[in-house]
């Protein structure tokens, strides 16, 4: 069955013969980021029962970014050539393999391997499903970007709170969450199998891998969006790895539910802000988010130093909201300008920057935290990322002025 564009009706409606395809792809994005955040509420348990150091925890977290980097470098051109569906099928199957590893894990190296597999799979899904959304609804790139960001955060929120609840109240807290997620992944796999290939422009020829390239006509737009994801995902990386154990220590709340609620709160705030921000122009939205992240990081340092629970919860909401604006605005901006012939490559380059930002600063912070303590390192990390957020805002403001002048 082939895909044909509609000849009647508003251009924002789907051009894919399966009306549920768009919803499936969004659900797949939510699933992907849900799996990525699944171990976050469990890291304090691993640290306690397995005696993992801060460095070990961040290595387990950041190796995910390494796998995602490999995917970001390769899957865009592959999906442009052979189609989105084959890549998505392999990615979902790889998620299942990683969940099985988590189920049987008894050593740190098994956690590392499982996270690497999940990184490769989830990196593939974020790039390819993002491009497939544009294939399904090619006339509404900005709205696609907004919905992608919302569902990414909804996936993190739902998984974090569910995993924390299961770990808190069900037997085998380091096993049961992964078994439950495996059932969900199997259901999604059935949907992907039934999906009709959305990318009709695939070449079907030999795949030639090359470094991600950005068409010259959108180079300035890519710089702006790229800095946006670098700063936002740097915050996300540390928040999902080191931050749960840190706030447990400073507040005295050692419940898994507490850290799960914090992660879910940040993700829900990000999803809401991205949805609301989707009503406004992408570039100004991202600029506001970048500046808001600076203020939120400053408040985070103050909150951690004083250890007040209500202040940490408040700052978590602010971090999530400003993260949503910064990341969502940059993603919508890039989705709106990406040309049809290079969607896969553009998204590969974009998420390549994101996963670098998620992995590298996190490992550096974990290494320093092992020697000096997480509480001592956190203010310096916040200052470094805050400086990057300011730079992103300045570039965005200058680019907006140039666009207005042009």
C-alpha positions in Angstrom: 0.0 0.0 0.0 1.5 3.3 -1.0 1.3 6.7 0.7 -0.3 9.5 -1.2 -0.7 13.1 -0.2 -4.2 14.3 0.4 -5.7 16.5 -2.2 -8.4 18.0 0.0 -8.6 19.3 3.5 -6.2 21.3 5.6 -2.5 20.7 5.0 -1.9 19.9 8.7 -3.7 16.6 8.5 -1.8 13.3 8.1 -0.7 12.1 4.7 -0.2 8.6 5.9 -2.8 5.9 5.2 -2.8 4.7 8.8 -4.4 7.4 10.9 -2.9 5.9 14.0 0.7 6.1 12.7 1.3 9.5 14.1 0.1 8.5 17.6 2.2 5.4 17.4 5.4 7.3 16.6 4.7 9.7 19.5 4.1 6.8 21.8 7.4 5.3 20.6 9.2 8.5 21.5 7.6 8.5 24.9 8.6 4.8 25.4 12.2 5.5 24.3 12.7 8.3 26.8 10.8 6.3 29.4 13.3 3.5 29.1 16.2 5.9 29.3 14.9 7.3 32.6 13.8 3.9 34.0 17.0 3.3 36.1 17.1 6.9 37.5 15.0 6.3 40.7 16.9 3.0 41.1 20.5 4.5 41.1 20.5 5.1 44.9 19.5 1.5 45.4 22.4 0.3 43.2 24.7 2.6 45.0 23.7 1.2 48.4 23.4 -2.5 47.6 26.1 -2.7 45.0 28.4 -0.1 46.6 28.7 1.9 43.4 30.6 5.2 43.6 29.4 8.4 42.0 31.8 7.8 39.1 30.4 4.3 38.5 26.9 5.6 38.6 27.7 8.3 36.0 29.6 5.8 33.8 26.6 3.5 33.8 24.4 6.5 32.9 26.8 8.0 30.4 27.6 4.9 28.4 24.0 5.2 27.3 25.0 8.4 25.7 27.9 6.7 23.9 25.5 4.2 22.4 23.2 7.0 21.4 26.0 8.9 19.8 26.8 5.9 17.6 23.2 5.7 16.6 23.0 9.5 15.9 26.0 9.2 13.6 24.6 6.3 11.5 20.8 5.8 11.6 19.8 9.1 9.9 21.4 8.2 6.5 20.4 4.6 6.9 16.8 5.4 7.4 16.9 7.9 4.6 18.1 5.1 2.3 16.2 2.0 3.4 13.3 3.5 5.3 12.3 4.3 8.9 10.5 1.0 9.7 13.5 -1.4 9.6 15.5 0.9 11.8 12.7 1.2 14.3 12.1 -2.6 14.4 15.7 -3.2 15.2 15.7 -0.5 17.8 12.7 -1.8 19.7 14.1 -5.4 19.6 17.4 -4.0 21.1 15.4 -2.3 23.9 14.0 -5.7 24.8 17.5 -7.2 24.8 18.7 -4.5 27.2 15.7 -5.1 29.5 16.6 -8.7 29.7 20.1 -7.8 30.7 18.8 -5.6 33.5 16.7 -8.5 34.7 19.6 -10.9 35.1 22.3 -8.3 36.0 24.5 -9.2 38.9 27.6 -7.1 38.1 28.4 -3.5 37.1 29.6 -4.5 33.6 26.1 -6.0 32.8 24.5 -2.6 33.7 27.0 -0.9 31.5 26.2 -3.2 28.5 22.5 -2.9 29.1 22.7 0.9 29.1 24.8 0.9 26.0 22.3 -1.2 24.1 19.5 1.1 25.3 21.5 4.1 24.3 21.9 2.8 20.8 18.2 1.8 20.5 16.8 5.0 22.0 19.2 7.2 20.0 17.9 5.4 16.9 14.3 6.0 17.9 14.6 9.7 18.7 16.3 10.4 15.4 14.3 8.1 13.1 10.9 8.5 14.8 11.4 12.3 14.7 12.1 12.1 11.0 9.1 9.8 10.5 6.8 12.3 12.2 7.8 14.8 9.5 7.2 12.1 6.9 3.7 11.5 8.2 2.8 15.2 8.7 5.3 17.1 6.5 3.4 20.4 6.6 3.5 21.0 10.3 7.1 20.7 11.4 6.9 23.1 14.3 3.9 21.4 15.9 5.6 18.0 15.3 8.6 19.3 17.3 6.3 20.5 20.1 4.5 17.2 20.4 7.8 15.3 20.2 9.1 17.2 23.1 5.9 16.8 25.1 5.8 13.0 24.6 9.5 12.6 25.4 8.9 14.2 28.8 5.6 12.4 29.4 7.5 9.1 28.8 10.2 10.1 31.4 7.5 11.1 34.0 5.3 8.1 33.6 8.2 5.7 33.8 10.0 7.4 36.7 6.9 7.4 38.9 5.9 3.9 38.0 9.4 2.5 38.4 9.7 4.2 41.8 6.4 2.9 43.0 7.2 -0.7 41.8 10.7 -0.5 43.4 9.2 0.9 46.7 6.3 -1.5 47.1 6.8 -4.6 44.9 9.3 -7.4 45.5 12.6 -7.4 43.8 12.9 -3.6 43.2 15.9 -4.0 40.8 14.1 -6.6 38.7 10.3 -5.9 38.6 10.4 -2.5 36.9 12.3 -3.9 34.0 9.9 -6.9 33.6 6.9 -4.6 33.6 8.5 -2.3 31.0 9.2 -5.4 28.8 5.5 -6.1 28.5 4.9 -2.5 27.4 7.7 -2.7 24.8 6.3 -5.9 23.4 2.9 -4.2 22.8 4.6 -1.3 21.0 6.6 -3.8 18.9 3.4 -5.2 17.5 2.4 -1.7 16.4 5.7 -1.1 14.7 5.4 -4.4 12.8 2.0 -3.3 11.5 3.2 0.1 10.5 3.3 1.0 6.8 6.7 2.5 5.9 6.2 6.3 6.2 9.3 7.3 4.2 8.4 7.1 0.5 11.4 9.0 -0.7 13.9 6.3 0.4 16.6 5.6 -2.2 16.7 1.8 -1.6 20.4 1.9 -2.7 23.6 1.3 -1.0 23.9 3.0 2.4 26.9 5.3 2.6 27.6 6.5 6.1 29.1 9.9 6.5 29.3 12.5 9.2 26.0 14.3 9.9 25.6 17.2 7.6 23.5 20.3 7.8 22.4 22.0 4.6 24.0 25.4 4.3 20.7 27.2 4.0 19.8 26.3 7.6 23.3 26.5 9.2 22.6 29.6 11.3 19.3 28.0 12.5 21.1 24.8 13.4 23.8 26.6 15.5 21.0 28.2 17.5 19.1 25.0 18.0 22.2 23.0 18.6 23.4 25.2 21.5 19.9 24.9 22.9 20.0 21.2 23.2 23.5 21.1 24.5 22.7 23.3 27.5 19.3 21.7 28.2 20.5 18.1 28.0 23.6 18.9 30.1 21.1 19.7 32.9 19.1 16.6 32.1 22.1 14.3 32.3 23.1 15.3 35.8 19.5 15.6 37.0 18.8 11.9 36.0 22.1 10.5 37.4 23.7 12.3 40.3 20.9 14.6 41.5 18.6 11.9 43.0 21.2 10.6 45.5 22.3 14.2 46.2 18.8 15.4 47.2 18.3 12.3 49.3 21.4 13.1 51.2 20.7 16.8 51.8 17.0 16.3 52.7 17.2 13.0 54.6 14.4 11.5 52.4 15.7 8.1 51.4 12.5 6.8 49.9 12.7 5.7 46.3 9.4 7.3 45.7 10.8 10.7 46.7 13.4 10.6 43.9 10.9 9.1 41.5 8.4 11.9 42.2 11.2 14.5 41.7 12.1 13.1 38.3 8.5 12.8 37.3 7.8 16.4 38.5 10.6 17.8 36.4 9.4 15.9 33.3 5.7 16.9 33.8 6.7 20.5 34.2 8.8 20.2 31.0 5.9 18.7 29.1 3.5 21.4 30.2 5.8 24.2 29.4 6.6 22.7 26.0 2.9 22.4 25.2 2.2 26.0 26.3 5.4 27.3 24.6 4.2 25.6 21.4 1.7 28.5 21.0 4.5 31.0 20.7 7.3 31.5 18.2 10.1 28.9 18.7 13.1 31.2 18.9 11.8 33.6 21.6 10.5 30.6 23.5 14.0 29.0 23.5 15.6 32.2 24.6 13.2 32.6 27.5 14.0 29.0 28.4 17.7 29.5 28.3 17.6 32.5 30.6 15.2 30.7 32.9 17.6 27.8 33.2 20.3 30.2 34.5 17.9 31.3 37.3 16.8 27.8 38.0 20.3 26.5 38.3 21.2 29.3 40.7 18.2 28.4 42.8 19.2 24.7 42.7 22.6 25.5 44.3 20.8 27.5 47.0 18.2 24.7 47.6 20.8 21.9 47.8 22.9 23.9 50.2 20.0 24.5 52.6 18.4 21.1 52.1 14.8 22.4 52.4 12.5 19.9 50.7 9.9 22.4 49.6 12.6 24.5 48.0 14.0 21.6 46.1 10.6 20.6 44.9 9.9 24.2 43.8 13.2 24.4 41.9 12.6 21.0 40.3 9.4 22.5 38.8 11.3 25.5 37.6 14.1 23.4 36.1 11.6 21.3 34.3 9.6 24.3 33.0 12.6 26.2 31.7 14.2 23.0 30.3 11.0 22.4 28.4 11.0 25.9 26.9 14.7 25.7 26.0 14.7 22.3 24.5 11.2 22.5 23.0 11.8 25.9 21.4 15.1 24.8 19.8 13.5 21.5 18.5 10.5 23.2 17.1 12.7 25.8 15.4 14.8 23.1 13.7 11.9 21.0 12.8 10.3 23.9 11.0 13.3 24.7 8.8 14.7 21.1 8.1 14.4 20.4 4.4 12.6 17.2 3.3 15.6 15.6 1.6 17.9 15.8 4.7 15.6 15.3 7.7 17.4 12.2 8.8 20.8 13.8 8.7 19.7 17.0 10.3 18.1 15.1 13.2 21.2 13.0 13.5 23.4 16.0 13.9 21.0 17.6 16.3 20.7 14.7 18.7 24.4 14.0 18.3 25.0 17.3 20.1 22.4 16.4 22.7 23.9 13.0 23.6 27.4 14.5 23.8 26.0 17.1 26.2 24.2 14.4 28.2 27.3 12.1 28.5 30.4 14.2 28.7 29.5 16.7 31.5 27.9 13.9 33.4 31.0 11.7 33.5 33.2 14.7 34.4 30.8 15.6 37.2 30.8 12.0 38.4 34.6 11.8 38.3 35.0 15.0 40.3 32.2 14.0 42.7 34.0 10.7 43.5 37.0 12.7 44.8 35.4 15.8 46.2 31.7 14.9 46.9 28.6 15.6 44.8 27.5 18.5 47.0 30.9 20.2 46.5 30.9 19.7 42.7 27.3 20.6 42.0 27.7 24.5 42.3 30.6 24.4 39.8 28.6 22.3 37.4 25.6 24.6 37.7 27.9 27.6 37.0 29.4 26.0 33.9 26.0 25.0 32.4 24.5 28.4 33.4 27.2 30.1 31.3 26.3 27.9 28.4 22.7 28.9 28.7 23.6 32.5 28.7 25.6 32.0 25.5 22.7 30.3 23.9 20.4 33.2 24.8 22.8 35.7 23.4 23.2 33.9 20.1 19.4 33.5 19.9 18.9 37.2 20.5 21.5 38.2 18.0 20.1 35.8 15.4 16.6 37.1 16.0 17.8 40.7 15.4 19.5 39.6 12.2 16.4 37.8 11.0 14.3 40.9 11.6 16.8 43.1 9.9 16.9 40.7 6.9 
